[in-house]
Amino acid sequence: MLCIRLGAMGDLLHASASLALLPPDVEVHWLTSPMYVPMVSRLPRVSLAIPWDKTTGWRGYCHLIQQLGQYDAVINWHPSLK
């Protein structure tokens, strides 16, 4: 499962509590801003924190999509990514 929340430290911490509701066999990856990777990587249940800098524009976005691959589920907590 991929969770998306790029910034806002308080929102990251509030959203992380929801992960406890997931079945124990669900592997959680989290897409976030580079500055929050150290914090997100320490959250319980998160096995991979993936950095993405929005300022890289379309080129960075396309590279990110190629890097991510496929996920069975995505939770988008980021308001500007639809």
Secondary structure, 3 states (H helix, E strand, C coil): CEEECCCCHHHHHHHHHHHHHCCCCCCEEEEECHHHHHHHCCCCCEEEEEECCHHHHHHHHHHHHHHHCCCCCEEECCCCCC
